[in-house]
């Protein structure tokens, strides 16, 4: 019985520590977000480059590259 109570107490202490660390991390992220940092959007489009790489201006883009391009927006 003592071992079970000890294990529960240790688990509770660890959980409290993890919650405190999580709260600190959340607060840090909130400060970063509110500090006025602007999001930079990069053109991640590879589709327009593939035809030039292949040497054919009218080449059909590969489907997985098209899905990457859609996900970038």
PDB file of N, CA, C, O and CB in Angstrom:
ATOM      1  N   UNK A   1       0.821  -1.190   0.000  1.00  0.00           N
ATOM      2  CA  UNK A   1       0.000   0.000   0.000  1.00  0.00           C
ATOM      3  C   UNK A   1       0.866   1.255   0.000  1.00  0.00           C
ATOM      4  O   UNK A   1       0.550   2.236  -0.673  1.00  0.00           O
ATOM      5  CB  UNK A   1      -0.935  -0.002   1.201  1.00  0.00           C
ATOM      6  N   UNK A   2       1.950   1.218   0.752  1.00  0.00           N
ATOM      7  CA  UNK A   2       2.845   2.371   0.827  1.00  0.00           C
ATOM      8  C   UNK A   2       3.488   2.602  -0.539  1.00  0.00           C
ATOM      9  O   UNK A   2       3.650   3.745  -0.965  1.00  0.00           O
ATOM     10  CB  UNK A   2       3.933   2.160   1.920  1.00  0.00           C
ATOM     11  N   UNK A   3       3.852   1.529  -1.220  1.00  0.00           N
ATOM     12  CA  UNK A   3       4.477   1.653  -2.534  1.00  0.00           C
ATOM     13  C   UNK A   3       3.519   2.283  -3.535  1.00  0.00           C
ATOM     14  O   UNK A   3       3.928   3.127  -4.332  1.00  0.00           O
ATOM     15  CB  UNK A   3       4.939   0.283  -3.039  1.00  0.00           C
ATOM     16  N   UNK A   4       2.266   1.892  -3.505  1.00  0.00           N
ATOM     17  CA  UNK A   4       1.266   2.461  -4.400  1.00  0.00           C
ATOM     18  C   UNK A   4       1.096   3.953  -4.128  1.00  0.00           C
ATOM     19  O   UNK A   4       1.049   4.755  -5.060  1.00  0.00           O
ATOM     20  CB  UNK A   4      -0.077   1.731  -4.243  1.00  0.00           C
ATOM     21  N   UNK A   5       1.004   4.322  -2.862  1.00  0.00           N
ATOM     22  CA  UNK A   5       0.865   5.738  -2.511  1.00  0.00           C
ATOM     23  C   UNK A   5       2.105   6.526  -2.937  1.00  0.00           C
ATOM     24  O   UNK A   5       1.995   7.654  -3.418  1.00  0.00           O
ATOM     25  CB  UNK A   5       0.629   5.897  -0.994  1.00  0.00           C
ATOM     26  N   UNK A   6       3.277   5.929  -2.760  1.00  0.00           N
ATOM     27  CA  UNK A   6       4.517   6.578  -3.161  1.00  0.00           C
ATOM     28  C   UNK A   6       4.545   6.782  -4.684  1.00  0.00           C
ATOM     29  O   UNK A   6       4.892   7.857  -5.172  1.00  0.00           O
ATOM     30  CB  UNK A   6       5.734   5.742  -2.702  1.00  0.00           C
ATOM     31  N   UNK A   7       4.175   5.734  -5.417  1.00  0.00           N
ATOM     32  CA  UNK A   7       4.154   5.826  -6.874  1.00  0.00           C
ATOM     33  C   UNK A   7       3.166   6.883  -7.355  1.00  0.00           C
ATOM     34  O   UNK A   7       3.452   7.629  -8.291  1.00  0.00           O
ATOM     35  CB  UNK A   7       3.804   4.473  -7.482  1.00  0.00           C
ATOM     36  N   UNK A   8       2.011   6.942  -6.716  1.00  0.00           N
ATOM     37  CA  UNK A   8       1.017   7.958  -7.080  1.00  0.00           C
ATOM     38  C   UNK A   8       1.529   9.361  -6.781  1.00  0.00           C
ATOM     39  O   UNK A   8       1.321  10.286  -7.567  1.00  0.00           O
ATOM     40  CB  UNK A   8      -0.300   7.712  -6.334  1.00  0.00           C
ATOM     41  N   UNK A   9       2.197   9.514  -5.643  1.00  0.00           N
ATOM     42  CA  UNK A   9       2.745  10.815  -5.282  1.00  0.00           C
ATOM     43  C   UNK A   9       3.835  11.232  -6.268  1.00  0.00           C
ATOM     44  O   UNK A   9       3.902  12.397  -6.660  1.00  0.00           O
ATOM     45  CB  UNK A   9       3.303  10.783  -3.852  1.00  0.00           C
ATOM     46  N   UNK A  10       4.672  10.304  -6.662  1.00  0.00           N
ATOM     47  CA  UNK A  10       5.729  10.600  -7.634  1.00  0.00           C
ATOM     48  C   UNK A  10       5.137  10.958  -8.993  1.00  0.00           C
ATOM     49  O   UNK A  10       5.599  11.893  -9.647  1.00  0.00           O
ATOM     50  CB  UNK A  10       6.682   9.401  -7.774  1.00  0.00           C
ATOM     51  N   UNK A  11       4.121  10.221  -9.416  1.00  0.00           N
ATOM     52  CA  UNK A  11       3.468  10.500 -10.692  1.00  0.00           C
ATOM     53  C   UNK A  11       2.806  11.875 -10.652  1.00  0.00           C
ATOM     54  O   UNK A  11       2.877  12.623 -11.628  1.00  0.00           O
ATOM     55  CB  UNK A  11       2.427   9.408 -11.022  1.00  0.00           C
ATOM     56  N   UNK A  12       2.171  12.209  -9.552  1.00  0.00           N
ATOM     57  CA  UNK A  12       1.528  13.517  -9.410  1.00  0.00           C
ATOM     58  C   UNK A  12       2.561  14.640  -9.446  1.00  0.00           C
ATOM     59  O   UNK A  12       2.329  15.678 -10.065  1.00  0.00           O
ATOM     60  CB  UNK A  12       0.724  13.581  -8.101  1.00  0.00           C
ATOM     61  N   UNK A  13       3.688  14.438  -8.792  1.00  0.00           N
ATOM     62  CA  UNK A  13       4.754  15.448  -8.795  1.00  0.00           C
ATOM     63  C   UNK A  13       5.312  15.641 -10.197  1.00  0.00           C
ATOM     64  O   UNK A  13       5.552  16.770 -10.625  1.00  0.00           O
ATOM     65  CB  UNK A  13       5.884  15.046  -7.829  1.00  0.00           C
ATOM     66  N   UNK A  14       5.516  14.545 -10.908  1.00  0.00           N
ATOM     67  CA  UNK A  14       6.025  14.636 -12.270  1.00  0.00           C
ATOM     68  C   UNK A  14       5.024  15.343 -13.170  1.00  0.00           C
ATOM     69  O   UNK A  14       5.409  16.155 -14.012  1.00  0.00           O
ATOM     70  CB  UNK A  14       6.340  13.244 -12.820  1.00  0.00           C
ATOM     71  N   UNK A  15       3.757  15.043 -12.999  1.00  0.00           N
ATOM     72  CA  UNK A  15       2.710  15.682 -13.789  1.00  0.00           C
ATOM     73  C   UNK A  15       2.665  17.193 -13.513  1.00  0.00           C
ATOM     74  O   UNK A  15       2.527  17.992 -14.439  1.00  0.00           O
ATOM     75  CB  UNK A  15       1.341  15.040 -13.481  1.00  0.00           C
ATOM     76  N   UNK A  16       2.783  17.575 -12.238  1.00  0.00           N
ATOM     77  CA  UNK A  16       2.804  18.997 -11.901  1.00  0.00           C
ATOM     78  C   UNK A  16       3.994  19.693 -12.543  1.00  0.00           C
ATOM     79  O   UNK A  16       3.871  20.819 -13.024  1.00  0.00           O
ATOM     80  CB  UNK A  16       2.842  19.186 -10.385  1.00  0.00           C
ATOM     81  N   UNK A  17       5.144  19.028 -12.555  1.00  0.00           N
ATOM     82  CA  UNK A  17       6.341  19.594 -13.171  1.00  0.00           C
ATOM     83  C   UNK A  17       6.140  19.773 -14.674  1.00  0.00           C
ATOM     84  O   UNK A  17       6.487  20.817 -15.228  1.00  0.00           O
ATOM     85  CB  UNK A  17       7.560  18.699 -12.898  1.00  0.00           C
ATOM     86  N   UNK A  18       5.587  18.768 -15.329  1.00  0.00           N
ATOM     87  CA  UNK A  18       5.353  18.849 -16.768  1.00  0.00           C
ATOM     88  C   UNK A  18       4.345  19.941 -17.103  1.00  0.00           C
ATOM     89  O   UNK A  18       4.497  20.637 -18.108  1.00  0.00           O
ATOM     90  CB  UNK A  18       4.866  17.505 -17.304  1.00  0.00           C
ATOM     91  N   UNK A  19       3.322  20.097 -16.276  1.00  0.00           N
ATOM     92  CA  UNK A  19       2.335  21.159 -16.498  1.00  0.00           C
ATOM     93  C   UNK A  19       2.991  22.527 -16.353  1.00  0.00           C
ATOM     94  O   UNK A  19       2.735  23.427 -17.153  1.00  0.00           O
ATOM     95  CB  UNK A  19       1.153  21.024 -15.510  1.00  0.00           C
ATOM     96  N   UNK A  20       3.824  22.684 -15.349  1.00  0.00           N
ATOM     97  CA  UNK A  20       4.527  23.957 -15.151  1.00  0.00           C
ATOM     98  C   UNK A  20       5.430  24.263 -16.343  1.00  0.00           C
ATOM     99  O   UNK A  20       5.471  25.402 -16.807  1.00  0.00           O
ATOM    100  CB  UNK A  20       5.357  23.924 -13.850  1.00  0.00           C
ATOM    101  N   UNK A  21       6.150  23.263 -16.842  1.00  0.00           N
ATOM    102  CA  UNK A  21       7.010  23.467 -18.003  1.00  0.00           C
ATOM    103  C   UNK A  21       6.192  23.813 -19.245  1.00  0.00           C
ATOM    104  O   UNK A  21       6.588  24.665 -20.040  1.00  0.00           O
ATOM    105  CB  UNK A  21       7.854  22.221 -18.261  1.00  0.00           C
ATOM    106  N   UNK A  22       5.068  23.155 -19.402  1.00  0.00           N
ATOM    107  CA  UNK A  22       4.198  23.433 -20.549  1.00  0.00           C
ATOM    108  C   UNK A  22       3.649  24.846 -20.488  1.00  0.00           C
ATOM    109  O   UNK A  22       3.600  25.542 -21.502  1.00  0.00           O
ATOM    110  CB  UNK A  22       3.045  22.429 -20.605  1.00  0.00           C
ATOM    111  N   UNK A  23       3.237  25.271 -19.297  1.00  0.00           N
ATOM    112  CA  UNK A  23       2.729  26.635 -19.148  1.00  0.00           C
ATOM    113  C   UNK A  23       3.805  27.659 -19.480  1.00  0.00           C
ATOM    114  O   UNK A  23       3.525  28.668 -20.127  1.00  0.00           O
ATOM    115  CB  UNK A  23       2.214  26.861 -17.725  1.00  0.00           C
ATOM    116  N   UNK A  24       5.026  27.407 -19.044  1.00  0.00           N
ATOM    117  CA  UNK A  24       6.125  28.323 -19.342  1.00  0.00           C
ATOM    118  C   UNK A  24       6.386  28.376 -20.849  1.00  0.00           C
ATOM    119  O   UNK A  24       6.626  29.450 -21.401  1.00  0.00           O
ATOM    120  CB  UNK A  24       7.404  27.894 -18.591  1.00  0.00           C
ATOM    121  N   UNK A  25       6.340  27.237 -21.503  1.00  0.00           N
ATOM    122  CA  UNK A  25       6.555  27.194 -22.951  1.00  0.00           C
ATOM    123  C   UNK A  25       5.429  27.914 -23.688  1.00  0.00           C
ATOM    124  O   UNK A  25       5.686  28.638 -24.649  1.00  0.00           O
ATOM    125  CB  UNK A  25       6.661  25.738 -23.436  1.00  0.00           C
ATOM    126  N   UNK A  26       4.197  27.724 -23.253  1.00  0.00           N
ATOM    127  CA  UNK A  26       3.057  28.408 -23.873  1.00  0.00           C
ATOM    128  C   UNK A  26       3.199  29.915 -23.712  1.00  0.00           C
ATOM    129  O   UNK A  26       2.948  30.668 -24.653  1.00  0.00           O
ATOM    130  CB  UNK A  26       1.725  27.926 -23.254  1.00  0.00           C
ATOM    131  N   UNK A  27       3.597  30.352 -22.536  1.00  0.00           N
ATOM    132  CA  UNK A  27       3.774  31.789 -22.303  1.00  0.00           C
ATOM    133  C   UNK A  27       4.885  32.342 -23.193  1.00  0.00           C
ATOM    134  O   UNK A  27       4.761  33.441 -23.735  1.00  0.00           O
ATOM    135  CB  UNK A  27       4.093  32.064 -20.816  1.00  0.00           C
ATOM    136  N   UNK A  28       5.961  31.586 -23.341  1.00  0.00           N
ATOM    137  CA  UNK A  28       7.061  32.007 -24.205  1.00  0.00           C
ATOM    138  C   UNK A  28       6.579  32.150 -25.648  1.00  0.00           C
ATOM    139  O   UNK A  28       6.919  33.122 -26.323  1.00  0.00           O
ATOM    140  CB  UNK A  28       8.227  31.001 -24.127  1.00  0.00           C
ATOM    141  N   UNK A  29       5.793  31.192 -26.120  1.00  0.00           N
ATOM    142  CA  UNK A  29       5.275  31.242 -27.481  1.00  0.00           C
ATOM    143  C   UNK A  29       4.299  32.397 -27.661  1.00  0.00           C
ATOM    144  O   UNK A  29       4.289  33.044 -28.708  1.00  0.00           O
ATOM    145  CB  UNK A  29       4.598  29.927 -27.836  1.00  0.00           C
ATOM    146  N   UNK A  30       3.478  32.657 -26.647  1.00  0.00           N
ATOM    147  CA  UNK A  30       2.553  33.806 -26.725  1.00  0.00           C
ATOM    148  C   UNK A  30       3.323  35.112 -26.856  1.00  0.00           C
ATOM    149  O   UNK A  30       2.939  35.983 -27.636  1.00  0.00           O
ATOM    150  CB  UNK A  30       1.641  33.857 -25.481  1.00  0.00           C
ATOM    151  N   UNK A  31       4.399  35.254 -26.101  1.00  0.00           N
ATOM    152  CA  UNK A  31       5.212  36.469 -26.180  1.00  0.00           C
ATOM    153  C   UNK A  31       5.837  36.611 -27.556  1.00  0.00           C
ATOM    154  O   UNK A  31       5.892  37.710 -28.108  1.00  0.00           O
ATOM    155  CB  UNK A  31       6.303  36.461 -25.106  1.00  0.00           C
ATOM    156  N   UNK A  32       6.306  35.507 -28.107  1.00  0.00           N
ATOM    157  CA  UNK A  32       6.895  35.550 -29.445  1.00  0.00           C
ATOM    158  C   UNK A  32       5.855  35.969 -30.482  1.00  0.00           C
ATOM    159  O   UNK A  32       6.151  36.751 -31.386  1.00  0.00           O
ATOM    160  CB  UNK A  32       7.491  34.183 -29.814  1.00  0.00           C
ATOM    161  N   UNK A  33       4.654  35.451 -30.346  1.00  0.00           N
ATOM    162  CA  UNK A  33       3.609  35.767 -31.309  1.00  0.00           C
ATOM    163  C   UNK A  33       3.162  37.220 -31.190  1.00  0.00           C
ATOM    164  O   UNK A  33       2.824  37.845 -32.195  1.00  0.00           O
ATOM    165  CB  UNK A  33       2.422  34.838 -31.117  1.00  0.00           C
ATOM    166  N   UNK A  34       3.156  37.751 -30.001  1.00  0.00           N
ATOM    167  CA  UNK A  34       2.674  39.109 -29.807  1.00  0.00           C
ATOM    168  C   UNK A  34       3.772  40.151 -29.942  1.00  0.00           C
ATOM    169  O   UNK A  34       3.502  41.347 -29.824  1.00  0.00           O
ATOM    170  CB  UNK A  34       2.031  39.229 -28.461  1.00  0.00           C
ATOM    171  N   UNK A  35       5.000  39.724 -30.186  1.00  0.00           N
ATOM    172  CA  UNK A  35       6.111  40.665 -30.255  1.00  0.00           C
ATOM    173  C   UNK A  35       6.162  41.408 -31.580  1.00  0.00           C
ATOM    174  O   UNK A  35       7.073  42.202 -31.814  1.00  0.00           O
ATOM    175  CB  UNK A  35       7.412  39.942 -30.031  1.00  0.00           C
ATOM    176  N   UNK A  36       5.208  41.161 -32.432  1.00  0.00           N
ATOM    177  CA  UNK A  36       5.169  41.877 -33.693  1.00  0.00           C
ATOM    178  C   UNK A  36       5.936  41.207 -34.807  1.00  0.00           C
ATOM    179  O   UNK A  36       6.167  41.810 -35.855  1.00  0.00           O
ATOM    180  CB  UNK A  36       5.688  43.235 -33.503  1.00  0.00           C
ATOM    181  N   UNK A  37       6.331  39.974 -34.595  1.00  0.00           N
ATOM    182  CA  UNK A  37       7.011  39.266 -35.673  1.00  0.00           C
ATOM    183  C   UNK A  37       6.005  39.022 -36.796  1.00  0.00           C
ATOM    184  O   UNK A  37       4.899  38.534 -36.562  1.00  0.00           O
ATOM    185  CB  UNK A  37       7.632  37.918 -35.167  1.00  0.00           C
ATOM    186  N   UNK A  38       6.400  39.362 -37.992  1.00  0.00           N
ATOM    187  CA  UNK A  38       5.526  39.167 -39.133  1.00  0.00           C
ATOM    188  C   UNK A  38       5.854  37.845 -39.801  1.00  0.00           C
ATOM    189  O   UNK A  38       7.015  37.447 -39.905  1.00  0.00           O
ATOM    190  CB  UNK A  38       5.655  40.330 -40.130  1.00  0.00           C
ATOM    191  N   UNK A  39       4.828  37.190 -40.240  1.00  0.00           N
ATOM    192  CA  UNK A  39       5.016  35.929 -40.938  1.00  0.00           C
ATOM    193  C   UNK A  39       5.513  36.205 -42.344  1.00  0.00           C
ATOM    194  O   UNK A  39       4.965  37.050 -43.052  1.00  0.00           O
ATOM    195  CB  UNK A  39       3.708  35.110 -40.970  1.00  0.00           C
ATOM    196  N   UNK A  40       6.525  35.510 -42.733  1.00  0.00           N
ATOM    197  CA  UNK A  40       7.076  35.655 -44.076  1.00  0.00           C
ATOM    198  C   UNK A  40       6.578  34.487 -44.903  1.00  0.00           C
ATOM    199  O   UNK A  40       6.739  33.327 -44.524  1.00  0.00           O
ATOM    200  CB  UNK A  40       8.642  35.715 -44.059  1.00  0.00           C
ATOM    201  N   UNK A  41       5.979  34.802 -46.026  1.00  0.00           N
ATOM    202  CA  UNK A  41       5.492  33.759 -46.928  1.00  0.00           C
ATOM    203  C   UNK A  41       6.465  33.630 -48.089  1.00  0.00           C
ATOM    204  O   UNK A  41       6.693  34.577 -48.841  1.00  0.00           O
ATOM    205  CB  UNK A  41       4.051  34.078 -47.440  1.00  0.00           C
ATOM    206  N   UNK A  42       7.022  32.457 -48.216  1.00  0.00           N
ATOM    207  CA  UNK A  42       7.958  32.205 -49.302  1.00  0.00           C
ATOM    208  C   UNK A  42       7.228  31.483 -50.422  1.00  0.00           C
ATOM    209  O   UNK A  42       6.297  30.714 -50.182  1.00  0.00           O
ATOM    210  CB  UNK A  42       9.177  31.381 -48.811  1.00  0.00           C
ATOM    211  N   UNK A  43       7.655  31.734 -51.617  1.00  0.00           N
ATOM    212  CA  UNK A  43       7.111  31.012 -52.755  1.00  0.00           C
ATOM    213  C   UNK A  43       7.778  29.643 -52.798  1.00  0.00           C
ATOM    214  O   UNK A  43       8.943  29.519 -53.174  1.00  0.00           O
ATOM    215  CB  UNK A  43       7.331  31.797 -54.093  1.00  0.00           C
ATOM    216  N   UNK A  44       7.027  28.623 -52.411  1.00  0.00           N
ATOM    217  CA  UNK A  44       7.560  27.266 -52.371  1.00  0.00           C
ATOM    218  C   UNK A  44       7.159  26.473 -53.604  1.00  0.00           C
ATOM    219  O   UNK A  44       7.268  25.247 -53.622  1.00  0.00           O
ATOM    220  CB  UNK A  44       7.087  26.552 -51.119  1.00  0.00           C
ATOM    221  N   UNK A  45       6.700  27.161 -54.620  1.00  0.00           N
ATOM    222  CA  UNK A  45       6.222  26.497 -55.815  1.00  0.00           C
ATOM    223  C   UNK A  45       7.363  25.890 -56.614  1.00  0.00           C
ATOM    224  O   UNK A  45       8.245  26.603 -57.093  1.00  0.00           O
ATOM    225  CB  UNK A  45       5.447  27.465 -56.673  1.00  0.00           C
ATOM    226  N   UNK A  46       7.342  24.596 -56.752  1.00  0.00           N
ATOM    227  CA  UNK A  46       8.331  23.899 -57.576  1.00  0.00           C
ATOM    228  C   UNK A  46       7.752  23.567 -58.942  1.00  0.00           C
ATOM    229  O   UNK A  46       8.484  23.257 -59.883  1.00  0.00           O
ATOM    230  CB  UNK A  46       8.809  22.617 -56.878  1.00  0.00           C
ATOM    231  N   UNK A  47       6.426  23.635 -59.040  1.00  0.00           N
ATOM    232  CA  UNK A  47       5.764  23.213 -60.269  1.00  0.00           C
ATOM    233  C   UNK A  47       6.230  24.027 -61.461  1.00  0.00           C
ATOM    234  O   UNK A  47       6.430  23.482 -62.546  1.00  0.00           O
ATOM    235  CB  UNK A  47       4.260  23.327 -60.125  1.00  0.00           C
ATOM    236  N   UNK A  48       6.407  25.328 -61.268  1.00  0.00           N
ATOM    237  CA  UNK A  48       6.818  26.170 -62.389  1.00  0.00           C
ATOM    238  C   UNK A  48       8.252  25.880 -62.823  1.00  0.00           C
ATOM    239  O   UNK A  48       8.627  26.205 -63.950  1.00  0.00           O
ATOM    240  CB  UNK A  48       6.679  27.638 -62.018  1.00  0.00           C
ATOM    241  N   UNK A  49       9.051  25.281 -61.963  1.00  0.00           N
ATOM    242  CA  UNK A  49      10.437  24.996 -62.301  1.00  0.00           C
ATOM    243  C   UNK A  49      10.627  23.653 -62.989  1.00  0.00           C
ATOM    244  O   UNK A  49      11.585  23.478 -63.743  1.00  0.00           O
ATOM    245  CB  UNK A  49      11.271  25.043 -61.068  1.00  0.00           C
ATOM    246  N   UNK A  50       9.740  22.708 -62.745  1.00  0.00           N
ATOM    247  CA  UNK A  50       9.917  21.360 -63.280  1.00  0.00           C
ATOM    248  C   UNK A  50       9.973  21.339 -64.802  1.00  0.00           C
ATOM    249  O   UNK A  50      10.856  20.680 -65.352  1.00  0.00           O
ATOM    250  CB  UNK A  50       8.798  20.467 -62.802  1.00  0.00           C
ATOM    251  N   UNK A  51       9.074  22.028 -65.516  1.00  0.00           N
ATOM    252  CA  UNK A  51       9.181  21.996 -66.976  1.00  0.00           C
ATOM    253  C   UNK A  51      10.518  22.531 -67.464  1.00  0.00           C
ATOM    254  O   UNK A  51      11.061  22.020 -68.444  1.00  0.00           O
ATOM    255  CB  UNK A  51       8.055  22.796 -67.599  1.00  0.00           C
ATOM    256  N   UNK A  52      11.052  23.532 -66.813  1.00  0.00           N
ATOM    257  CA  UNK A  52      12.339  24.079 -67.232  1.00  0.00           C
ATOM    258  C   UNK A  52      13.465  23.081 -66.957  1.00  0.00           C
ATOM    259  O   UNK A  52      14.428  22.993 -67.719  1.00  0.00           O
ATOM    260  CB  UNK A  52      12.618  25.409 -66.511  1.00  0.00           C
ATOM    261  N   UNK A  53      13.333  22.334 -65.862  1.00  0.00           N
ATOM    262  CA  UNK A  53      14.346  21.329 -65.552  1.00  0.00           C
ATOM    263  C   UNK A  53      14.329  20.221 -66.597  1.00  0.00           C
ATOM    264  O   UNK A  53      15.376  19.711 -66.997  1.00  0.00           O
ATOM    265  CB  UNK A  53      14.119  20.742 -64.148  1.00  0.00           C
ATOM    266  N   UNK A  54      13.125  19.857 -67.034  1.00  0.00           N
ATOM    267  CA  UNK A  54      13.019  18.738 -67.972  1.00  0.00           C
ATOM    268  C   UNK A  54      13.316  19.163 -69.399  1.00  0.00           C
ATOM    269  O   UNK A  54      13.483  18.312 -70.273  1.00  0.00           O
ATOM    270  CB  UNK A  54      11.634  18.123 -67.900  1.00  0.00           C
ATOM    271  N   UNK A  55      13.387  20.470 -69.653  1.00  0.00           N
ATOM    272  CA  UNK A  55      13.686  20.954 -70.986  1.00  0.00           C
ATOM    273  C   UNK A  55      12.464  21.133 -71.854  1.00  0.00           C
ATOM    274  O   UNK A  55      12.592  21.561 -73.001  1.00  0.00           O
ATOM    275  CB  UNK A  55      14.624  20.032 -71.650  1.00  0.00           C
ATOM    276  N   UNK A  56      11.276  20.820 -71.349  1.00  0.00           N
ATOM    277  CA  UNK A  56      10.038  20.982 -72.112  1.00  0.00           C
ATOM    278  C   UNK A  56       9.171  22.028 -71.432  1.00  0.00           C
ATOM    279  O   UNK A  56       8.776  21.857 -70.278  1.00  0.00           O
ATOM    280  CB  UNK A  56       9.274  19.633 -72.241  1.00  0.00           C
ATOM    281  N   UNK A  57       8.881  23.086 -72.127  1.00  0.00           N
ATOM    282  CA  UNK A  57       8.089  24.165 -71.541  1.00  0.00           C
ATOM    283  C   UNK A  57       6.661  23.739 -71.213  1.00  0.00           C
ATOM    284  O   UNK A  57       6.051  24.294 -70.300  1.00  0.00           O
ATOM    285  CB  UNK A  57       8.060  25.343 -72.481  1.00  0.00           C
ATOM    286  N   UNK A  58       6.121  22.770 -71.938  1.00  0.00           N
ATOM    287  CA  UNK A  58       4.730  22.332 -71.716  1.00  0.00           C
ATOM    288  C   UNK A  58       4.653  20.999 -70.988  1.00  0.00           C
ATOM    289  O   UNK A  58       3.653  20.293 -71.110  1.00  0.00           O
ATOM    290  CB  UNK A  58       3.995  22.224 -73.044  1.00  0.00           C
ATOM    291  N   UNK A  59       5.671  20.643 -70.245  1.00  0.00           N
ATOM    292  CA  UNK A  59       5.675  19.362 -69.537  1.00  0.00           C
ATOM    293  C   UNK A  59       4.604  19.347 -68.458  1.00  0.00           C
ATOM    294  O   UNK A  59       4.328  20.368 -67.827  1.00  0.00           O
ATOM    295  CB  UNK A  59       7.057  19.086 -68.918  1.00  0.00           C
ATOM    296  N   UNK A  60       4.009  18.190 -68.255  1.00  0.00           N
ATOM    297  CA  UNK A  60       2.994  18.025 -67.218  1.00  0.00           C
ATOM    298  C   UNK A  60       3.686  17.838 -65.879  1.00  0.00           C
ATOM    299  O   UNK A  60       4.558  16.978 -65.757  1.00  0.00           O
ATOM    300  CB  UNK A  60       2.060  16.822 -67.529  1.00  0.00           C
ATOM    301  N   UNK A  61       3.315  18.633 -64.857  1.00  0.00           N
ATOM    302  CA  UNK A  61       3.980  18.500 -63.553  1.00  0.00           C
ATOM    303  C   UNK A  61       3.645  17.170 -62.883  1.00  0.00           C
ATOM    304  O   UNK A  61       2.582  16.594 -63.113  1.00  0.00           O
ATOM    305  CB  UNK A  61       3.580  19.658 -62.633  1.00  0.00           C
ATOM    306  N   UNK A  62       4.553  16.702 -62.065  1.00  0.00           N
ATOM    307  CA  UNK A  62       4.326  15.473 -61.315  1.00  0.00           C
ATOM    308  C   UNK A  62       3.287  15.717 -60.237  1.00  0.00           C
ATOM    309  O   UNK A  62       3.259  16.790 -59.634  1.00  0.00           O
ATOM    310  CB  UNK A  62       5.636  14.954 -60.696  1.00  0.00           C
ATOM    311  N   UNK A  63       2.440  14.743 -59.988  1.00  0.00           N
ATOM    312  CA  UNK A  63       1.330  14.932 -59.043  1.00  0.00           C
ATOM    313  C   UNK A  63       1.810  15.224 -57.626  1.00  0.00           C
ATOM    314  O   UNK A  63       1.218  16.056 -56.938  1.00  0.00           O
ATOM    315  CB  UNK A  63       0.444  13.699 -59.030  1.00  0.00           C
ATOM    316  N   UNK A  64       2.867  14.560 -57.179  1.00  0.00           N
ATOM    317  CA  UNK A  64       3.309  14.826 -55.802  1.00  0.00           C
ATOM    318  C   UNK A  64       3.843  16.242 -55.666  1.00  0.00           C
ATOM    319  O   UNK A  64       3.716  16.837 -54.596  1.00  0.00           O
ATOM    320  CB  UNK A  64       4.386  13.818 -55.374  1.00  0.00           C
ATOM    321  N   UNK A  65       4.436  16.800 -56.714  1.00  0.00           N
ATOM    322  CA  UNK A  65       4.871  18.189 -56.657  1.00  0.00           C
ATOM    323  C   UNK A  65       3.674  19.129 -56.653  1.00  0.00           C
ATOM    324  O   UNK A  65       3.708  20.174 -56.004  1.00  0.00           O
ATOM    325  CB  UNK A  65       5.795  18.510 -57.833  1.00  0.00           C
ATOM    326  N   UNK A  66       2.621  18.767 -57.370  1.00  0.00           N
ATOM    327  CA  UNK A  66       1.407  19.573 -57.361  1.00  0.00           C
ATOM    328  C   UNK A  66       0.790  19.584 -55.969  1.00  0.00           C
ATOM    329  O   UNK A  66       0.292  20.618 -55.523  1.00  0.00           O
ATOM    330  CB  UNK A  66       0.397  19.043 -58.392  1.00  0.00           C
ATOM    331  N   UNK A  67       0.818  18.450 -55.277  1.00  0.00           N
ATOM    332  CA  UNK A  67       0.253  18.406 -53.927  1.00  0.00           C
ATOM    333  C   UNK A  67       1.097  19.227 -52.952  1.00  0.00           C
ATOM    334  O   UNK A  67       0.559  19.841 -52.031  1.00  0.00           O
ATOM    335  CB  UNK A  67       0.148  16.952 -53.439  1.00  0.00           C
ATOM    336  N   UNK A  68       2.407  19.238 -53.151  1.00  0.00           N
ATOM    337  CA  UNK A  68       3.271  20.084 -52.317  1.00  0.00           C
ATOM    338  C   UNK A  68       2.953  21.541 -52.570  1.00  0.00           C
ATOM    339  O   UNK A  68       2.879  22.339 -51.635  1.00  0.00           O
ATOM    340  CB  UNK A  68       4.766  19.804 -52.596  1.00  0.00           C
ATOM    341  N   UNK A  69       2.766  21.888 -53.829  1.00  0.00           N
ATOM    342  CA  UNK A  69       2.461  23.267 -54.190  1.00  0.00           C
ATOM    343  C   UNK A  69       1.125  23.696 -53.566  1.00  0.00           C
ATOM    344  O   UNK A  69       1.022  24.802 -53.037  1.00  0.00           O
ATOM    345  CB  UNK A  69       2.418  23.427 -55.730  1.00  0.00           C
ATOM    346  N   UNK A  70       0.113  22.841 -53.623  1.00  0.00           N
ATOM    347  CA  UNK A  70      -1.187  23.176 -53.014  1.00  0.00           C
ATOM    348  C   UNK A  70      -1.074  23.331 -51.515  1.00  0.00           C
ATOM    349  O   UNK A  70      -1.732  24.195 -50.936  1.00  0.00           O
ATOM    350  CB  UNK A  70      -2.224  22.108 -53.338  1.00  0.00           C
ATOM    351  N   UNK A  71      -0.253  22.514 -50.870  1.00  0.00           N
ATOM    352  CA  UNK A  71      -0.098  22.569 -49.426  1.00  0.00           C
ATOM    353  C   UNK A  71       0.624  23.841 -48.986  1.00  0.00           C
ATOM    354  O   UNK A  71       0.463  24.279 -47.847  1.00  0.00           O
ATOM    355  CB  UNK A  71       0.655  21.344 -48.936  1.00  0.00           C
ATOM    356  N   UNK A  72       1.411  24.431 -49.872  1.00  0.00           N
ATOM    357  CA  UNK A  72       2.160  25.635 -49.532  1.00  0.00           C
ATOM    358  C   UNK A  72       1.253  26.850 -49.366  1.00  0.00           C
ATOM    359  O   UNK A  72       1.649  27.844 -48.756  1.00  0.00           O
ATOM    360  CB  UNK A  72       3.199  25.914 -50.594  1.00  0.00           C
ATOM    361  N   UNK A  73       0.058  26.776 -49.898  1.00  0.00           N
ATOM    362  CA  UNK A  73      -0.855  27.927 -49.814  1.00  0.00           C
ATOM    363  C   UNK A  73      -1.794  27.724 -48.732  1.00  0.00           C
ATOM    364  O   UNK A  73      -2.650  28.575 -48.490  1.00  0.00           O
ATOM    365  CB  UNK A  73      -1.602  28.160 -51.090  1.00  0.00           C
TER     366      UNK A  73
END
